[in-house]
Amino acid sequence: MLKYILKRLGSTVLILFGATLLSFVILINTGDPLADLREIQSDNVEFLMQERIERMGLDQPWYVRYWDWLSGVLGCFAGSCDFGTTITGAQVTPVIAAAAEQSLRLVFVATVAAILIGVMTGIVTAMRQYSLLDYLVTFFIFLFWSLPIFWAAVLAKEWLAIRFNDWMLDPHFTWPNILILATILAIVVPMVLGGSLARRLITGGMMFAFVCAVLPWMNAVNFMTHPRLGPVIILIGSLVLAAGFTALFAGLRHRRVLYSGLTVVALGMIAYYATWNLLEEPPGGWFFLGAMFVLTIAICVVVGRSLGGYAKGPATAVSVLTGALMSGMILLDHFMYHWPGLLSAKPRPVSTIGSHTPTLDENFWVTALDQLTQLWLPSVLMALLSLATYTRYTRSSMLEVQKQDFVRTARAKGVAERTVILKHAFRNAMIPLVTIVAFDFAALISGSIVVEQVFGWNAMGNVFITGMQTNDPAPVMAFILVTGSVAVMFNLLADILYAVLDPRIRV
């Protein structure tokens, strides 16, 4: 395995070297970096032109200029990155660092959302093949996929930002809205869960009654302006998750697996109260929260391995999933607690321009909420571009795997359907999907240029377009290097995951 990884890493380095070399040669031979100075009517224009020629090395051979640029980039391994200077003499490194953080955050969130939703939707539609749900999902995902991104962005701005902000001035659900939403969910949820006609009617009726009860309650407590989950809802939700994951992975009769999940819930509630004051202003921000999440997963693994007994695998899976989602609920509760603070500082919470509000000077949670409200519109649009790919590939792969001999043999031997799907079919169905992730991530990076322009983000797309318009190779090369590095690293990760899922690839 190590030899395989080293071989793939070596090919990755060669690909990056070739891509940057070819791009550099093309860039320096297209356009005139002195074009703006040639139009200046000034006495010192010759001095300005000579200064730019010396600064950009325009009087040097291409290989000397490339080596100078490559030497600065290789300095990143020594902690002193130098991506060169723009035609105006500004350093590219701080500009590309700030832009890369925004673009990669957008692409990463969109990719994760598309994978999670697409894979789950693909599995459900494969289980409900040729049903009404299957046809409806296929229709809508291809509808979203075919929408022009710039047109969809304008609609999203109007309906999900401007009109939402207007509604937030008096956020109450009217009874026509409640009845429409209740009817839609009463139809969709039974289609997803399946079962006999009687079971679907009961499920639909319960969902209709639930929505008609919850939304008026939200109006009564002003939930949209002062939302909270609180310890009671977190506890109930976590218990449901622990029981649900136990039923999914092992069955409720396996008490050790259930006890592992319940132990994680108990530890989570203790942590909820113990860390509340600490998380009011987390030291280190997102890095501290990330470290706490890693610690949570480690504790969940220990609990699952310790209490699982003969079912350590399912117990660990239940513990980790319960702990991860419970951590998400606790994080959501903190965000909800500070939502009124964002509304007081920013009454119209969803802006249509920029990745954050420059004038907002609040605590960590309010600032993070501002960034998330700016992030969700472009990330949703970009996720819709990939949703059809993940859904259809997962569906077709699951259907193909279910026809294999080992799946039919497992069912013939009486193996539980959840075990057949999760343990045997799902892992093998993910093998072809792994390769799609790498290509899709690279496609989203290129697609983010359009989204960033529509939503006014000063990110990688803006750096690239500005550099191309001004015949400035340094920022364009920085864009190519950063996006290319991320793309090839995802390809490398896909190769490694492919080898883990299918050991035949290693030889």
C-alpha positions in Angstrom: 0.0 0.0 0.0 2.8 2.4 0.8 4.5 1.7 -2.5 1.2 2.4 -4.3 0.7 5.7 -2.4 4.3 6.8 -3.2 3.8 6.0 -6.9 0.6 8.1 -7.0 2.2 10.9 -5.1 5.1 11.0 -7.6 2.8 11.1 -10.6 0.9 13.9 -8.8 4.0 16.0 -8.5 4.9 15.5 -12.1 1.4 16.5 -13.2 1.6 19.7 -11.2 5.0 20.5 -12.6 3.9 19.9 -16.2 0.6 21.9 -15.7 2.3 24.9 -14.2 5.1 24.9 -16.8 2.7 24.8 -19.7 0.4 27.4 -18.2 3.3 29.7 -17.5 4.6 29.5 -21.1 1.2 30.2 -22.5 0.5 33.1 -20.1 3.7 35.0 -20.8 3.2 34.7 -24.5 -0.4 36.0 -24.6 -1.2 39.6 -24.1 1.0 42.6 -23.4 1.8 43.4 -19.7 2.8 46.9 -20.8 -0.5 47.7 -22.7 -1.8 50.0 -20.0 1.4 52.0 -19.9 1.6 52.4 -23.7 -1.7 54.4 -23.5 -0.3 56.9 -20.9 0.6 60.3 -22.1 3.3 61.2 -19.6 7.0 62.2 -19.5 8.0 59.4 -17.2 6.3 56.6 -19.2 9.6 55.1 -20.3 10.8 55.0 -16.7 7.6 53.2 -15.6 7.8 50.7 -18.5 11.5 49.9 -17.7 10.6 49.5 -14.0 7.9 47.0 -14.8 10.1 45.1 -17.2 12.7 44.7 -14.5 10.2 43.8 -11.8 8.4 41.2 -14.0 11.6 40.0 -15.7 10.2 40.6 -19.1 13.8 40.9 -20.5 14.6 37.4 -19.2 14.1 34.0 -21.1 11.0 32.1 -20.2 12.9 29.4 -18.3 14.6 31.9 -16.1 11.3 33.6 -15.3 9.7 30.2 -14.6 12.5 29.2 -12.3 12.2 32.5 -10.4 8.5 31.8 -9.9 9.0 28.2 -9.0 11.7 29.1 -6.5 9.3 31.4 -4.7 6.6 28.7 -4.6 9.0 26.0 -3.3 9.7 28.4 -0.5 6.3 27.3 0.9 8.0 24.2 2.2 10.3 26.3 4.2 7.5 28.6 5.5 8.2 31.5 3.2 5.8 31.4 0.3 6.3 33.9 -2.5 3.8 33.8 -5.4 5.4 36.9 -7.0 4.1 40.4 -7.5 1.3 41.9 -9.7 2.0 44.3 -12.5 1.4 47.1 -10.0 4.1 45.7 -7.6 1.6 44.3 -4.9 2.4 41.0 -3.3 0.3 38.1 -4.6 0.7 35.8 -1.6 -1.6 37.6 0.9 -4.2 38.2 -1.8 -4.3 34.5 -2.9 -4.3 33.3 0.7 -7.5 35.3 1.5 -9.1 34.4 -1.8 -8.3 30.7 -1.5 -9.8 30.5 2.0 -13.2 31.8 0.7 -13.3 29.7 -2.5 -12.2 26.4 -0.9 -14.7 26.9 1.9 -17.5 27.4 -0.7 -16.4 24.4 -2.8 -15.9 22.1 0.2 -19.3 22.9 1.7 -21.0 22.4 -1.7 -19.2 19.1 -2.3 -19.9 17.6 1.1 -23.6 18.6 0.8 -23.9 17.2 -2.7 -22.3 13.9 -1.6 -24.4 13.4 1.5 -27.7 14.3 -0.1 -26.9 12.6 -3.4 -25.7 9.3 -1.9 -28.7 9.1 0.4 -31.1 10.0 -2.4 -29.5 7.5 -4.7 -29.8 4.7 -2.2 -33.5 5.4 -1.5 -34.4 5.6 -5.2 -32.5 2.4 -5.8 -34.6 0.7 -3.1 -37.8 2.3 -4.6 -36.9 1.5 -8.2 -39.6 2.5 -10.8 -41.8 4.0 -8.0 -43.4 7.4 -8.2 -40.6 8.7 -5.8 -38.0 7.4 -8.2 -39.5 9.2 -11.1 -40.0 12.5 -9.2 -36.5 12.5 -7.9 -35.1 11.8 -11.3 -37.2 14.7 -12.8 -36.2 17.3 -10.2 -32.5 16.5 -10.0 -32.1 16.7 -13.8 -34.2 19.9 -13.7 -31.8 21.4 -11.2 -28.8 20.1 -13.1 -30.0 21.7 -16.3 -30.6 25.2 -14.9 -28.1 27.9 -16.0 -26.2 28.8 -12.9 -26.3 32.6 -13.5 -30.1 32.5 -14.0 -30.7 30.2 -11.0 -28.5 32.6 -8.9 -30.7 35.5 -9.7 -33.8 33.5 -8.7 -32.1 32.5 -5.5 -31.3 36.1 -4.7 -34.9 37.1 -5.2 -36.7 34.3 -3.4 -34.2 33.0 -0.8 -32.5 36.3 0.1 -34.6 39.4 -0.6 -38.0 38.0 0.1 -36.7 36.0 3.0 -35.3 39.2 4.5 -38.7 40.9 4.0 -40.4 37.9 5.7 -38.0 38.1 8.7 -39.3 41.5 9.5 -42.5 39.7 10.8 -41.6 36.0 10.6 -44.9 34.2 11.1 -46.4 31.2 9.2 -49.9 31.8 7.9 -52.4 29.0 7.8 -52.3 28.7 4.0 -48.5 28.2 4.2 -48.9 25.7 7.0 -51.5 23.6 5.2 -49.5 23.7 1.9 -46.3 22.6 3.7 -48.2 19.9 5.7 -49.8 18.5 2.6 -46.4 18.3 0.7 -44.7 16.5 3.6 -47.7 14.2 4.1 -47.2 13.1 0.5 -43.4 13.0 0.3 -42.5 11.3 3.6 -44.7 8.2 3.1 -43.2 7.9 -0.4 -39.7 7.9 1.1 -40.5 5.4 3.9 -42.6 3.1 1.7 -44.7 0.3 3.0 -48.3 -0.8 2.5 -51.1 1.6 1.6 -52.4 1.6 5.1 -49.0 2.3 6.5 -48.5 5.2 4.1 -51.8 6.7 5.0 -51.0 6.5 8.7 -47.6 8.1 8.1 -49.0 10.8 6.0 -51.7 11.6 8.5 -49.2 11.8 11.4 -46.9 14.0 9.4 -49.8 16.3 8.5 -50.9 16.6 12.1 -47.3 17.1 13.2 -46.7 20.1 10.9 -50.0 21.6 11.7 -49.1 21.5 15.4 -45.4 22.5 15.3 -45.6 25.6 13.0 -48.3 27.3 15.1 -46.2 26.6 18.2 -43.3 28.2 16.4 -45.4 31.3 15.8 -46.4 31.4 19.4 -42.9 31.3 20.8 -41.4 33.6 18.1 -39.1 30.7 17.1 -37.8 32.4 14.0 -36.3 35.3 15.9 -35.5 33.5 19.2 -34.8 29.9 18.2 -33.5 27.3 20.6 -33.2 23.5 20.8 -32.4 23.3 24.5 -31.2 20.3 26.5 -34.6 18.5 26.3 -34.9 18.4 22.5 -31.2 17.5 22.2 -31.6 14.6 24.6 -34.7 13.3 22.9 -33.2 13.7 19.5 -30.0 11.9 20.6 -31.9 9.0 22.1 -33.9 8.7 18.9 -30.6 8.7 16.9 -29.0 6.1 19.2 -32.0 3.8 18.9 -32.4 4.4 15.1 -28.7 3.7 14.3 -28.8 0.6 16.5 -31.9 -0.7 14.7 -30.2 0.1 11.4 -26.8 -1.5 12.0 -27.5 -4.4 14.4 -31.1 -4.5 15.5 -32.5 -3.4 18.9 -32.1 -6.9 20.3 -28.3 -6.3 20.4 -28.2 -4.6 23.8 -24.5 -4.0 23.8 -24.7 -1.9 20.7 -27.7 0.0 22.1 -25.9 0.6 25.4 -22.9 2.0 23.5 -25.1 4.6 21.8 -26.9 5.5 25.1 -23.6 5.9 26.8 -22.5 8.4 24.2 -25.8 10.3 24.7 -25.1 10.5 28.5 -21.6 11.7 27.9 -22.8 14.2 25.4 -25.3 15.7 27.8 -22.6 16.0 30.5 -20.4 17.8 27.9 -23.3 20.0 26.9 -23.5 21.6 30.4 -19.7 21.4 31.1 -18.6 23.2 28.0 -21.4 25.8 27.6 -19.5 28.7 29.2 -16.2 27.7 27.5 -18.0 27.8 24.1 -19.5 31.2 24.7 -16.2 32.6 23.1 -14.2 29.5 22.0 -10.5 30.1 22.1 -9.1 29.6 18.6 -12.5 29.7 17.0 -13.1 27.0 14.4 -9.8 25.2 15.1 -10.8 24.7 18.8 -14.2 23.4 17.7 -12.6 21.1 15.2 -10.2 19.8 17.9 -13.2 19.2 20.2 -15.0 17.3 17.4 -12.0 15.0 16.9 -11.8 14.4 20.6 -15.5 13.5 20.6 -15.0 11.0 17.8 -12.1 9.4 19.6 -14.2 9.1 22.8 -17.0 7.5 20.8 -14.6 5.0 19.3 -13.3 4.0 22.7 -16.9 3.6 24.0 -17.9 1.5 21.1 -14.8 -0.7 21.3 -15.1 -1.1 25.1 -18.9 -1.8 25.4 -19.5 -3.5 22.1 -18.3 -6.9 23.1 -18.7 -9.4 20.2 -20.4 -6.5 18.1 -17.6 -4.0 18.3 -18.0 -3.0 14.7 -21.6 -2.0 14.8 -21.2 -0.6 18.3 -18.4 1.7 17.1 -20.4 2.8 14.1 -23.5 3.6 16.3 -21.4 5.4 18.9 -19.5 7.5 16.3 -22.6 8.5 14.3 -24.6 9.3 17.4 -21.8 11.3 18.9 -21.2 13.2 15.6 -24.8 14.1 15.1 -25.3 15.0 18.7 -22.3 17.3 18.5 -24.0 18.9 15.5 -27.2 19.5 17.5 -25.2 21.1 20.3 -23.4 23.3 17.8 -26.7 24.2 16.2 -28.1 25.1 19.6 -25.2 27.6 20.2 -25.8 29.2 16.8 -29.5 29.5 17.6 -28.7 31.1 20.9 -26.8 33.9 19.2 -29.3 34.3 16.3 -31.0 37.3 18.0 -27.6 38.9 18.2 -27.2 38.7 14.5 -30.7 40.1 13.8 -30.0 43.0 16.1 -26.8 43.9 14.3 -28.1 42.9 10.9 -31.9 43.0 10.6 -31.7 41.6 7.0 -29.6 38.5 7.7 -29.0 37.2 4.2 -27.0 39.5 2.0 -26.7 39.0 -1.8 -23.2 40.5 -2.2 -19.9 39.5 -0.6 -18.8 36.6 1.6 -19.2 38.5 4.9 -20.2 41.8 6.3 -17.1 44.0 6.7 -18.6 46.4 9.2 -19.8 43.6 11.5 -17.8 43.5 14.8 -19.4 40.9 17.1 -18.4 37.8 18.9 -17.3 34.5 17.3 -20.8 33.1 17.0 -22.4 36.1 15.4 -19.5 36.5 13.0 -19.7 32.9 12.1 -23.5 33.1 11.6 -22.9 36.1 9.2 -20.5 34.0 7.2 -22.8 31.1 7.1 -25.8 33.2 5.9 -23.6 34.6 3.1 -22.4 31.1 2.3 -25.5 29.1 2.0 -27.0 30.6 -1.2 -23.9 30.0 -3.4 -23.2 26.6 -1.8 -26.7 25.4 -2.4 -26.5 26.5 -6.0 -23.2 24.7 -6.5 -24.4 21.6 -4.7 -27.4 21.4 -7.1 -25.0 21.1 -10.0 -23.5 17.9 -8.6 -26.6 16.5 -7.0 -27.7 14.7 -10.2 -24.3 13.1 -10.7 -24.1 11.6 -7.2 -27.7 10.5 -7.1 -27.7 8.8 -10.5 -24.3 7.2 -10.0 -25.3 5.9 -6.6 -28.6 4.6 -7.8 -27.2 2.8 -10.9 -24.3 1.4 -8.8 -26.6 0.1 -6.1 -28.9 -1.5 -8.6 -25.9 -3.2 -10.3 -24.4 -4.5 -7.1 -27.7 -5.9 -5.9 -27.7 -8.2 -9.0 -24.3 -9.7 -8.0 -24.1 -13.2 -6.8 -22.7 -12.4 -3.3 -25.8 -10.2 -2.6 -28.2 -12.8 -3.8 -26.4 -15.4 -1.8 -26.6 -13.3 1.4 -30.3 -12.8 0.9 -30.8 -16.5 0.3 -29.0 -17.4 3.5 -31.4 -15.2 5.4 -29.1 -12.2 6.2 -31.1 -9.2 7.4 -31.8 -6.7 4.6 -30.1 -3.9 6.5 -26.9 -6.0 6.7 -27.2 -6.8 3.0 -27.5 -3.1 2.0 -25.1 -1.5 4.5 -22.4 -4.1 4.8 -22.4 -5.9 1.5 -24.0 -3.7 -1.2 -23.2 -0.2 -0.1 -19.4 -0.5 0.2 -19.1 -2.1 -3.2 -21.5 0.4 -4.7 -19.2 3.3 -3.6 -16.2 2.1 -5.6 -17.1 3.8 -8.9 -18.4 6.8 -7.0 -15.0 7.5 -5.4 -13.6 8.5 -8.8 -16.4 10.9 -9.5 -15.7 12.9 -6.4 -12.2 14.0 -7.6 -13.5 15.1 -11.0 -16.5 16.8 -9.6 -14.4 18.8 -7.1 -12.3 20.1 -9.9 -15.4 21.0 -11.9 -16.9 22.8 -8.9 -13.7 24.9 -8.6 -14.1 26.1 -12.2 -17.8 26.6 -11.7 -17.2 28.7 -8.6 -15.8 31.5 -10.8 -19.3 32.2 -12.2 -21.0 31.9 -8.8 -18.4 34.2 -7.1 -19.0 36.8 -9.8 -22.8 36.7 -9.4 -22.6 37.0 -5.6 -19.8 39.5 -5.5 -17.2 37.4 -3.7 -13.7 38.7 -3.8 -12.3 35.2 -4.1 -10.3 33.0 -6.5 -12.6 33.6 -9.4 -12.1 37.4 -9.1 -8.3 37.0 -8.8 -8.3 34.9 -12.0 -10.5 37.2 -14.0 -8.6 40.3 -13.0 -5.3 38.7 -13.8 -6.5 37.7 -17.3 -8.0 41.1 -18.0 -4.8 42.9 -17.1 -2.3 40.4 -18.6 -0.9 39.8 -15.2 0.6 36.2 -15.0 1.5 36.1 -11.3 -2.1 36.0 -9.8 -3.3 33.7 -12.7 -0.4 31.3 -11.9 -1.3 31.4 -8.2 -4.9 30.5 -9.1 -3.7 27.6 -11.3 -1.3 26.3 -8.7 -3.8 26.4 -5.8 -6.8 25.0 -7.7 -4.6 22.5 -9.5 -3.0 21.3 -6.2 -6.4 20.8 -4.6 -7.7 19.0 -7.6 -4.7 16.6 -7.9 -4.8 16.0 -4.1 -8.4 15.0 -4.4 -7.4 12.7 -7.2 -4.7 11.2 -5.0 -7.2 10.8 -2.2 -9.6 9.1 -4.6 -6.9 6.7 -5.7 -6.1 5.8 -2.1 -9.8 5.3 -1.2 -10.2 3.2 -4.3 -7.4 1.0 -3.2 -8.8 0.7 0.3 -12.3 -0.3 -1.1 -10.9 -2.6 -3.8 -7.5 -4.2 -2.8 -7.0 -5.4 -6.4 -6.1 -1.9 -7.4 -2.9 -2.0 -5.3 -1.1 -4.5 -7.4 
